[in-house]
Amino acid sequence: MSSLARRMRQALVGLLIISLALIQVNGTCDDNALLDKIVPCVSSGTVQAKPSPKCCTAIKSITLACFCSLITSATGSQSPKTVQTYIKDCTLKVPPHFKC
């Protein structure tokens, strides 16, 4: 792994830790192991636009509140489209008319 790739990965992990800390403080996510679980959903420094099978397994292991916080904070204005992609591709069970 190149030095640049290593630094980018360290920066990404740092951002994820900060995001998770904010989620924990705000009380919307109670999963202490979230960071380890969502690693398969990250590639090239951001949340995958289209989830891999490993990512889907990870997403299914966290709460909908955590899922929403993760996608919304990571994708910004793209979050509604990304959320729908994850719901469809990972066959997530969500309530009717679900929105993050």
N, CA, C and O atoms as a GROMACS GRO file, in nm:
protein
  400
    1MET      N    1   0.085  -0.116   0.000
    1MET     CA    2   0.000   0.000   0.000
    1MET      C    3   0.090   0.123   0.000
    1MET      O    4   0.184   0.132   0.079
    2SER      N    5   0.060   0.218  -0.088
    2SER     CA    6   0.141   0.338  -0.097
    2SER      C    7   0.119   0.427   0.024
    2SER      O    8   0.020   0.414   0.097
    3SER      N    9   0.212   0.519   0.042
    3SER     CA   10   0.202   0.612   0.155
    3SER      C   11   0.076   0.698   0.145
    3SER      O   12   0.010   0.723   0.245
    4LEU      N   13   0.043   0.742   0.024
    4LEU     CA   14  -0.077   0.823   0.004
    4LEU      C   15  -0.202   0.743   0.035
    4LEU      O   16  -0.293   0.794   0.101
    5ALA      N   17  -0.208   0.620  -0.011
    5ALA     CA   18  -0.324   0.535   0.015
    5ALA      C   19  -0.338   0.509   0.165
    5ALA      O   20  -0.449   0.509   0.218
    6ARG      N   21  -0.227   0.489   0.232
    6ARG     CA   22  -0.230   0.465   0.377
    6ARG      C   23  -0.282   0.588   0.451
    6ARG      O   24  -0.363   0.577   0.542
    7ARG      N   25  -0.235   0.706   0.411
    7ARG     CA   26  -0.280   0.830   0.475
    7ARG      C   27  -0.428   0.854   0.449
    7ARG      O   28  -0.502   0.899   0.537
    8MET      N   29  -0.472   0.824   0.326
    8MET     CA   30  -0.613   0.842   0.293
    8MET      C   31  -0.699   0.748   0.376
    8MET      O   32  -0.805   0.787   0.426
    9ARG      N   33  -0.655   0.626   0.392
    9ARG     CA   34  -0.730   0.529   0.472
    9ARG      C   35  -0.735   0.574   0.618
    9ARG      O   36  -0.839   0.563   0.682
   10GLN      N   37  -0.623   0.623   0.670
   10GLN     CA   38  -0.620   0.671   0.808
   10GLN      C   39  -0.714   0.790   0.824
   10GLN      O   40  -0.783   0.801   0.926
   11ALA      N   41  -0.717   0.880   0.727
   11ALA     CA   42  -0.806   0.995   0.733
   11ALA      C   43  -0.952   0.951   0.730
   11ALA      O   44  -1.035   1.004   0.803
   12LEU      N   45  -0.982   0.854   0.645
   12LEU     CA   46  -1.119   0.802   0.637
   12LEU      C   47  -1.161   0.739   0.768
   12LEU      O   48  -1.272   0.764   0.816
   13VAL      N   49  -1.076   0.659   0.825
   13VAL     CA   50  -1.108   0.596   0.954
   13VAL      C   51  -1.130   0.704   1.059
   13VAL      O   52  -1.220   0.694   1.142
   14GLY      N   53  -1.047   0.807   1.057
   14GLY     CA   54  -1.064   0.919   1.151
   14GLY      C   55  -1.198   0.987   1.134
   14GLY      O   56  -1.266   1.016   1.233
   15LEU      N   57  -1.236   1.013   1.010
   15LEU     CA   58  -1.367   1.075   0.984
   15LEU      C   59  -1.480   0.986   1.029
   15LEU      O   60  -1.578   1.034   1.085
   16LEU      N   61  -1.468   0.857   1.005
   16LEU     CA   62  -1.573   0.764   1.049
   16LEU      C   63  -1.583   0.762   1.201
   16LEU      O   64  -1.693   0.755   1.255
   17ILE      N   65  -1.469   0.766   1.268
   17ILE     CA   66  -1.471   0.767   1.415
   17ILE      C   67  -1.539   0.893   1.467
   17ILE      O   68  -1.618   0.886   1.560
   18ILE      N   69  -1.508   1.006   1.406
   18ILE     CA   70  -1.572   1.132   1.447
   18ILE      C   71  -1.721   1.125   1.422
   18ILE      O   72  -1.801   1.164   1.507
   19SER      N   73  -1.760   1.076   1.305
   19SER     CA   74  -1.903   1.062   1.272
   19SER      C   75  -1.973   0.972   1.372
   19SER      O   76  -2.083   1.001   1.417
   20LEU      N   77  -1.909   0.861   1.406
   20LEU     CA   78  -1.968   0.768   1.501
   20LEU      C   79  -1.978   0.829   1.639
   20LEU      O   80  -2.075   0.804   1.712
   21ALA      N   81  -1.880   0.908   1.676
   21ALA     CA   82  -1.885   0.973   1.807
   21ALA      C   83  -2.003   1.069   1.811
   21ALA      O   84  -2.074   1.076   1.912
   22LEU      N   85  -2.024   1.144   1.704
   22LEU     CA   86  -2.138   1.235   1.699
   22LEU      C   87  -2.270   1.159   1.703
   22LEU      O   88  -2.364   1.201   1.770
   23ILE      N   89  -2.276   1.048   1.634
   23ILE     CA   90  -2.396   0.965   1.636
   23ILE      C   91  -2.422   0.916   1.778
   23ILE      O   92  -2.535   0.920   1.826
   24GLN      N   93  -2.316   0.870   1.845
   24GLN     CA   94  -2.331   0.821   1.982
   24GLN      C   95  -2.378   0.932   2.076
   24GLN      O   96  -2.466   0.909   2.158
   25VAL      N   97  -2.321   1.051   2.064
   25VAL     CA   98  -2.359   1.162   2.150
   25VAL      C   99  -2.503   1.202   2.127
   25VAL      O  100  -2.574   1.234   2.222
   26ASN      N  101  -2.546   1.202   2.003
   26ASN     CA  102  -2.683   1.240   1.972
   26ASN      C  103  -2.784   1.131   2.004
   26ASN      O  104  -2.904   1.154   1.995
   27GLY      N  105  -2.738   1.014   2.041
   27GLY     CA  106  -2.826   0.907   2.084
   27GLY      C  107  -2.901   0.838   1.973
   27GLY      O  108  -2.997   0.765   2.000
   28THR      N  109  -2.862   0.857   1.849
   28THR     CA  110  -2.935   0.794   1.740
   28THR      C  111  -2.881   0.657   1.704
   28THR      O  112  -2.943   0.583   1.628
   29CYS      N  113  -2.765   0.623   1.759
   29CYS     CA  114  -2.706   0.494   1.725
   29CYS      C  115  -2.644   0.435   1.850
   29CYS      O  116  -2.558   0.496   1.913
   30ASP      N  117  -2.687   0.316   1.884
   30ASP     CA  118  -2.637   0.253   2.006
   30ASP      C  119  -2.544   0.136   1.980
   30ASP      O  120  -2.516   0.059   2.072
   31ASP      N  121  -2.496   0.122   1.860
   31ASP     CA  122  -2.410   0.009   1.824
   31ASP      C  123  -2.264   0.048   1.839
   31ASP      O  124  -2.210   0.119   1.755
   32ASN      N  125  -2.200   0.000   1.946
   32ASN     CA  126  -2.060   0.037   1.973
   32ASN      C  127  -1.961  -0.018   1.872
   32ASN      O  128  -1.852   0.036   1.859
   33ALA      N  129  -1.997  -0.122   1.802
   33ALA     CA  130  -1.906  -0.184   1.706
   33ALA      C  131  -1.936  -0.140   1.562
   33ALA      O  132  -1.896  -0.207   1.467
   34LEU      N  133  -2.006  -0.030   1.547
   34LEU     CA  134  -2.048   0.014   1.413
   34LEU      C  135  -1.930   0.032   1.317
   34LEU      O  136  -1.938  -0.009   1.202
   35LEU      N  137  -1.824   0.093   1.364
   35LEU     CA  138  -1.710   0.119   1.275
   35LEU      C  139  -1.658  -0.009   1.212
   35LEU      O  140  -1.636  -0.014   1.091
   36ASP      N  141  -1.638  -0.112   1.292
   36ASP     CA  142  -1.588  -0.239   1.239
   36ASP      C  143  -1.687  -0.300   1.141
   36ASP      O  144  -1.648  -0.361   1.042
   37LYS      N  145  -1.814  -0.283   1.168
   37LYS     CA  146  -1.918  -0.344   1.085
   37LYS      C  147  -1.929  -0.278   0.947
   37LYS      O  148  -1.957  -0.346   0.849
   38ILE      N  149  -1.908  -0.147   0.940
   38ILE     CA  150  -1.932  -0.078   0.814
   38ILE      C  151  -1.811  -0.069   0.722
   38ILE      O  152  -1.822  -0.017   0.611
   39VAL      N  153  -1.698  -0.116   0.766
   39VAL     CA  154  -1.578  -0.111   0.682
   39VAL      C  155  -1.601  -0.170   0.542
   39VAL      O  156  -1.549  -0.116   0.445
   40PRO      N  157  -1.677  -0.280   0.527
   40PRO     CA  158  -1.699  -0.333   0.392
   40PRO      C  159  -1.779  -0.240   0.300
   40PRO      O  160  -1.786  -0.262   0.179
   41CYS      N  161  -1.839  -0.136   0.358
   41CYS     CA  162  -1.920  -0.042   0.279
   41CYS      C  163  -1.841   0.077   0.229
   41CYS      O  164  -1.897   0.165   0.164
   42VAL      N  165  -1.714   0.082   0.260
   42VAL     CA  166  -1.630   0.196   0.224
   42VAL      C  167  -1.528   0.153   0.119
   42VAL      O  168  -1.460   0.052   0.132
   43SER      N  169  -1.520   0.235   0.013
   43SER     CA  170  -1.414   0.212  -0.086
   43SER      C  171  -1.375   0.347  -0.144
   43SER      O  172  -1.458   0.436  -0.160
   44SER      N  173  -1.249   0.360  -0.174
   44SER     CA  174  -1.194   0.484  -0.229
   44SER      C  175  -1.229   0.606  -0.145
   44SER      O  176  -1.252   0.714  -0.198
   45GLY      N  177  -1.234   0.587  -0.014
   45GLY     CA  178  -1.254   0.699   0.076
   45GLY      C  179  -1.397   0.743   0.098
   45GLY      O  180  -1.420   0.845   0.163
   46THR      N  181  -1.493   0.670   0.047
   46THR     CA  182  -1.632   0.708   0.068
   46THR      C  183  -1.722   0.585   0.073
   46THR      O  184  -1.679   0.474   0.041
   47VAL      N  185  -1.846   0.606   0.113
   47VAL     CA  186  -1.943   0.498   0.116
   47VAL      C  187  -1.971   0.456  -0.027
   47VAL      O  188  -1.989   0.541  -0.115
   48GLN      N  189  -1.976   0.327  -0.052
   48GLN     CA  190  -2.001   0.276  -0.187
   48GLN      C  191  -2.137   0.324  -0.237
   48GLN      O  192  -2.235   0.325  -0.162
   49ALA      N  193  -2.142   0.365  -0.363
   49ALA     CA  194  -2.270   0.405  -0.424
   49ALA      C  195  -2.360   0.283  -0.441
   49ALA      O  196  -2.482   0.292  -0.426
   50LYS      N  197  -2.299   0.171  -0.472
   50LYS     CA  198  -2.371   0.045  -0.488
   50LYS      C  199  -2.306  -0.056  -0.393
   50LYS      O  200  -2.189  -0.088  -0.407
   51PRO      N  201  -2.383  -0.106  -0.296
   51PRO     CA  202  -2.323  -0.192  -0.194
   51PRO      C  203  -2.283  -0.330  -0.245
   51PRO      O  204  -2.350  -0.390  -0.328
   52SER      N  205  -2.172  -0.377  -0.193
   52SER     CA  206  -2.125  -0.513  -0.222
   52SER      C  207  -2.202  -0.611  -0.134
   52SER      O  208  -2.267  -0.568  -0.038
   53PRO      N  209  -2.196  -0.740  -0.163
   53PRO     CA  210  -2.260  -0.839  -0.075
   53PRO      C  211  -2.209  -0.831   0.069
   53PRO      O  212  -2.288  -0.844   0.163
   54LYS      N  213  -2.079  -0.810   0.089
   54LYS     CA  214  -2.025  -0.796   0.224
   54LYS      C  215  -2.080  -0.672   0.294
   54LYS      O  216  -2.109  -0.674   0.413
   55CYS      N  217  -2.095  -0.565   0.217
   55CYS     CA  218  -2.152  -0.442   0.272
   55CYS      C  219  -2.296  -0.466   0.315
   55CYS      O  220  -2.338  -0.423   0.422
   56CYS      N  221  -2.372  -0.535   0.232
   56CYS     CA  222  -2.513  -0.565   0.266
   56CYS      C  223  -2.522  -0.644   0.395
   56CYS      O  224  -2.609  -0.618   0.479
   57THR      N  225  -2.434  -0.740   0.412
   57THR     CA  226  -2.432  -0.817   0.536
   57THR      C  227  -2.405  -0.725   0.654
   57THR      O  228  -2.468  -0.737   0.759
   58ALA      N  229  -2.311  -0.632   0.637
   58ALA     CA  230  -2.278  -0.537   0.744
   58ALA      C  231  -2.396  -0.446   0.774
   58ALA      O  232  -2.429  -0.424   0.891
   59ILE      N  233  -2.459  -0.394   0.672
   59ILE     CA  234  -2.572  -0.302   0.690
   59ILE      C  235  -2.688  -0.372   0.761
   59ILE      O  236  -2.757  -0.311   0.842
   60LYS      N  237  -2.709  -0.497   0.729
   60LYS     CA  238  -2.818  -0.572   0.793
   60LYS      C  239  -2.794  -0.596   0.941
   60LYS      O  240  -2.886  -0.630   1.015
   61SER      N  241  -2.670  -0.578   0.985
   61SER     CA  242  -2.638  -0.603   1.126
   61SER      C  243  -2.648  -0.477   1.214
   61SER      O  244  -2.625  -0.485   1.334
   62ILE      N  245  -2.683  -0.363   1.154
   62ILE     CA  246  -2.697  -0.240   1.232
   62ILE      C  247  -2.842  -0.193   1.228
   62ILE      O  248  -2.921  -0.240   1.146
   63THR      N  249  -2.876  -0.101   1.316
   63THR     CA  250  -3.013  -0.050   1.321
   63THR      C  251  -3.040   0.044   1.203
   63THR      O  252  -2.946   0.096   1.142
   64LEU      N  253  -3.168   0.065   1.173
   64LEU     CA  254  -3.203   0.160   1.067
   64LEU      C  255  -3.157   0.300   1.101
   64LEU      O  256  -3.116   0.375   1.012
   65ALA      N  257  -3.162   0.338   1.229
   65ALA     CA  258  -3.115   0.470   1.270
   65ALA      C  259  -2.967   0.487   1.240
   65ALA      O  260  -2.925   0.592   1.190
   66CYS      N  261  -2.888   0.384   1.268
   66CYS     CA  262  -2.744   0.388   1.238
   66CYS      C  263  -2.721   0.394   1.088
   66CYS      O  264  -2.638   0.470   1.040
   67PHE      N  265  -2.794   0.312   1.014
   67PHE     CA  266  -2.785   0.311   0.868
   67PHE      C  267  -2.813   0.450   0.813
   67PHE      O  268  -2.736   0.500   0.731
   68CYS      N  269  -2.921   0.512   0.857
   68CYS     CA  270  -2.958   0.645   0.808
   68CYS      C  271  -2.852   0.748   0.843
   68CYS      O  272  -2.814   0.830   0.758
   69SER      N  273  -2.803   0.745   0.966
   69SER     CA  274  -2.699   0.840   1.006
   69SER      C  275  -2.574   0.824   0.922
   69SER      O  276  -2.514   0.923   0.879
   70LEU      N  277  -2.534   0.702   0.899
   70LEU     CA  278  -2.415   0.673   0.820
   70LEU      C  279  -2.430   0.725   0.678
   70LEU      O  280  -2.344   0.800   0.629
   71ILE      N  281  -2.538   0.686   0.611
   71ILE     CA  282  -2.556   0.724   0.471
   71ILE      C  283  -2.574   0.875   0.456
   71ILE      O  284  -2.515   0.936   0.367
   72THR      N  285  -2.655   0.934   0.542
   72THR     CA  286  -2.682   1.077   0.532
   72THR      C  287  -2.556   1.158   0.555
   72THR      O  288  -2.529   1.253   0.481
   73SER      N  289  -2.478   1.123   0.656
   73SER     CA  290  -2.356   1.200   0.684
   73SER      C  291  -2.249   1.176   0.578
   73SER      O  292  -2.169   1.266   0.550
   74ALA      N  293  -2.247   1.059   0.519
   74ALA     CA  294  -2.142   1.027   0.422
   74ALA      C  295  -2.173   1.073   0.280
   74ALA      O  296  -2.081   1.101   0.203
   75THR      N  297  -2.301   1.083   0.245
   75THR     CA  298  -2.334   1.112   0.105
   75THR      C  299  -2.404   1.246   0.083
   75THR      O  300  -2.422   1.286  -0.032
   76GLY      N  301  -2.442   1.314   0.188
   76GLY     CA  302  -2.502   1.447   0.175
   76GLY      C  303  -2.623   1.449   0.085
   76GLY      O  304  -2.720   1.378   0.108
   77SER      N  305  -2.617   1.532  -0.019
   77SER     CA  306  -2.733   1.549  -0.107
   77SER      C  307  -2.766   1.423  -0.186
   77SER      O  308  -2.877   1.410  -0.238
   78GLN      N  309  -2.673   1.330  -0.196
   78GLN     CA  310  -2.698   1.205  -0.267
   78GLN      C  311  -2.766   1.101  -0.178
   78GLN      O  312  -2.798   0.992  -0.225
   79SER      N  313  -2.789   1.133  -0.050
   79SER     CA  314  -2.836   1.031   0.043
   79SER      C  315  -2.970   0.967   0.006
   79SER      O  316  -2.980   0.845   0.020
   80PRO      N  317  -3.074   1.038  -0.040
   80PRO     CA  318  -3.198   0.967  -0.073
   80PRO      C  319  -3.178   0.859  -0.180
   80PRO      O  320  -3.233   0.749  -0.168
   81LYS      N  321  -3.101   0.891  -0.282
   81LYS     CA  322  -3.075   0.794  -0.388
   81LYS      C  323  -2.992   0.677  -0.333
   81LYS      O  324  -3.021   0.561  -0.364
   82THR      N  325  -2.891   0.707  -0.254
   82THR     CA  326  -2.806   0.603  -0.198
   82THR      C  327  -2.885   0.514  -0.103
   82THR      O  328  -2.870   0.392  -0.106
   83VAL      N  329  -2.969   0.574  -0.019
   83VAL     CA  330  -3.052   0.496   0.074
   83VAL      C  331  -3.141   0.399  -0.004
   83VAL      O  332  -3.149   0.281   0.031
   84GLN      N  333  -3.206   0.448  -0.107
   84GLN     CA  334  -3.294   0.362  -0.187
   84GLN      C  335  -3.215   0.249  -0.254
   84GLN      O  336  -3.264   0.136  -0.263
   85THR      N  337  -3.096   0.279  -0.301
   85THR     CA  338  -3.011   0.177  -0.362
   85THR      C  339  -2.976   0.068  -0.261
   85THR      O  340  -2.985  -0.051  -0.292
   86TYR      N  341  -2.938   0.108  -0.141
   86TYR     CA  342  -2.903   0.012  -0.037
   86TYR      C  343  -3.024  -0.072   0.003
   86TYR      O  344  -3.014  -0.194   0.018
   87ILE      N  345  -3.139  -0.007   0.020
   87ILE     CA  346  -3.261  -0.079   0.058
   87ILE      C  347  -3.293  -0.186  -0.047
   87ILE      O  348  -3.323  -0.300  -0.014
   88LYS      N  349  -3.286  -0.147  -0.173
   88LYS     CA  350  -3.319  -0.240  -0.282
   88LYS      C  351  -3.213  -0.349  -0.297
   88LYS      O  352  -3.246  -0.468  -0.296
   89ASP      N  353  -3.087  -0.309  -0.309
   89ASP     CA  354  -2.980  -0.406  -0.336
   89ASP      C  355  -2.953  -0.500  -0.218
   89ASP      O  356  -2.915  -0.615  -0.238
   90CYS      N  357  -2.973  -0.451  -0.096
   90CYS     CA  358  -2.947  -0.533   0.022
   90CYS      C  359  -3.075  -0.599   0.074
   90CYS      O  360  -3.073  -0.668   0.176
   91THR      N  361  -3.184  -0.578   0.005
   91THR     CA  362  -3.316  -0.629   0.046
   91THR      C  363  -3.341  -0.604   0.195
   91THR      O  364  -3.374  -0.695   0.271
   92LEU      N  365  -3.324  -0.476   0.233
   92LEU     CA  366  -3.347  -0.437   0.371
   92LEU      C  367  -3.496  -0.433   0.400
   92LEU      O  368  -3.576  -0.390   0.316
   93LYS      N  369  -3.533  -0.477   0.517
   93LYS     CA  370  -3.673  -0.472   0.559
   93LYS      C  371  -3.696  -0.338   0.628
   93LYS      O  372  -3.642  -0.312   0.736
   94VAL      N  373  -3.776  -0.254   0.565
   94VAL     CA  374  -3.806  -0.122   0.619
   94VAL      C  375  -3.957  -0.101   0.621
   94VAL      O  376  -4.029  -0.162   0.542
   95PRO      N  377  -4.005  -0.015   0.710
   95PRO     CA  378  -4.148   0.014   0.713
   95PRO      C  379  -4.194   0.078   0.582
   95PRO      O  380  -4.113   0.137   0.511
   96PRO      N  381  -4.323   0.067   0.549
   96PRO     CA  382  -4.375   0.132   0.428
   96PRO      C  383  -4.346   0.282   0.429
   96PRO      O  384  -4.355   0.346   0.534
   97HIS      N  385  -4.312   0.337   0.315
   97HIS     CA  386  -4.284   0.480   0.298
   97HIS      C  387  -4.167   0.526   0.384
   97HIS      O  388  -4.163   0.642   0.427
   98PHE      N  389  -4.072   0.438   0.411
   98PHE     CA  390  -3.957   0.470   0.495
   98PHE      C  391  -3.869   0.576   0.431
   98PHE      O  392  -3.840   0.570   0.311
   99LYS      N  393  -3.827   0.672   0.511
   99LYS     CA  394  -3.729   0.774   0.469
   99LYS      C  395  -3.638   0.801   0.586
   99LYS      O  396  -3.679   0.798   0.702
  100CYS      N  397  -3.512   0.826   0.554
  100CYS     CA  398  -3.417   0.861   0.660
  100CYS      C  399  -3.436   1.004   0.703
  100CYS      O  400  -3.366   1.053   0.791
   0.00000   0.00000   0.00000
